[in-house]
Amino acid sequence: MIDPQRLADELEADRDVLRSLSENGDVNTIVRPVDLHFKGARQSIKALADDAEELGFRFVALNEHEDGEWSVDLQIDITTEYSSIEKLTRQALEIEASHDVESDGWGCSAETGSKH
């Protein structure tokens, strides 16, 4: 079960990130790779990495950190429209509960629609 206050806090932080992306020229209807980062115990992180595709994500990397903690980077192609990000944040918090890991948020580059 997702803690309603945690969800509210995460969604407020998402609004700040989306505002920043918009200020940098982001066109929120452009589908682009969005990265998710989870951290936790080795066994939990490896289980999440194994389940990534079933959960709708691409596995990107598994990382072992000096403090003994592990992390996994996943990716999904979505827009940065608020409804897409809200759904992603809810799913990340559900993954926390189902896999005993900690969501460390999402990130992506601003997409302006112009070629780089």
PELINGI-V413974 format. One record per residue. N is the residue number from 0. OMEGA is omega in radians with two decimals (NA if undefined). NEAR is the number of other ideal C-beta (glycine too) atoms within 10 Angstrom. D_LAST is the distance of its C-alpha to the last C-alpha in Angstrom with 2 decimals. Layout:
n,omega,near,d_last
N,OMEGA,NEAR,D_LAST
N,OMEGA,NEAR,D_LAST
//
This chain:
n,omega,near,d_last
0,-3.14,6,41.92
1,3.06,14,39.20
2,-3.08,12,40.49
3,3.13,8,39.93
4,3.10,8,39.43
5,3.11,13,36.83
6,3.14,14,34.96
7,3.13,10,35.22
8,3.14,11,33.96
9,-3.14,21,30.95
10,3.07,14,30.08
11,3.08,9,30.43
12,3.09,12,28.05
13,3.13,18,25.59
14,3.11,13,25.92
15,3.13,9,25.04
16,3.14,15,21.84
17,3.09,16,20.91
18,3.12,11,21.81
19,3.09,11,19.59
20,-3.14,18,16.56
21,3.12,13,17.54
22,3.11,9,17.92
23,3.04,11,14.31
24,-3.11,11,13.28
25,3.01,21,13.47
26,-2.94,15,14.49
27,3.13,16,17.18
28,3.12,11,17.86
29,3.08,13,14.73
30,3.14,12,15.97
31,3.09,16,14.23
32,3.04,14,15.85
33,-3.09,20,18.14
34,3.01,17,20.02
35,-3.11,23,23.73
36,3.09,18,25.91
37,3.10,23,29.68
38,-3.13,16,32.29
39,3.13,21,35.96
40,-3.06,13,38.69
41,-3.07,12,37.98
42,-3.14,11,39.81
43,-3.13,18,38.15
44,3.12,23,34.62
45,3.10,15,35.37
46,3.10,16,36.83
47,3.10,25,33.71
48,3.13,21,31.56
49,-3.09,11,34.01
50,-3.01,15,33.80
51,-3.08,20,30.01
52,3.12,11,29.68
53,3.13,7,32.78
54,3.10,15,31.31
55,-3.09,11,28.17
56,2.95,23,25.79
57,3.01,13,24.25
58,3.12,15,25.74
59,-3.07,16,23.29
60,3.02,12,25.61
61,-3.04,14,29.14
62,3.01,13,29.81
63,-3.09,11,33.15
64,-3.09,9,33.41
65,-3.12,5,35.98
66,3.12,6,37.88
67,3.12,8,38.56
68,3.12,14,36.29
69,3.05,21,33.89
70,3.08,19,30.59
71,3.06,26,28.51
72,3.12,19,24.85
73,-3.12,24,24.24
74,3.09,17,21.35
75,3.10,20,21.30
76,3.13,11,18.95
77,3.01,18,19.70
78,3.03,18,18.62
79,3.00,25,19.06
80,-3.06,13,21.82
81,-3.10,13,24.85
82,3.11,9,26.96
83,-3.12,16,24.63
84,3.10,23,24.40
85,3.12,15,28.14
86,3.14,12,28.94
87,-3.14,19,26.84
88,3.08,21,28.63
89,-3.13,14,31.97
90,3.13,16,31.34
91,3.12,21,30.40
92,3.05,17,33.66
93,3.11,14,35.59
94,3.07,21,34.28
95,-3.09,19,35.56
96,-3.06,11,38.99
97,-3.06,12,39.10
98,-3.14,21,37.89
99,3.10,14,39.25
100,3.11,21,35.92
101,3.08,16,34.08
102,3.12,20,30.78
103,3.01,15,28.52
104,-3.11,14,26.06
105,3.11,21,22.64
106,3.09,12,19.10
107,3.08,19,15.52
108,3.01,14,12.14
109,3.10,16,11.61
110,-3.08,19,9.83
111,-3.12,12,9.41
112,3.11,9,9.10
113,3.13,7,6.39
114,-3.07,4,3.82
115,NA,4,0.00
//
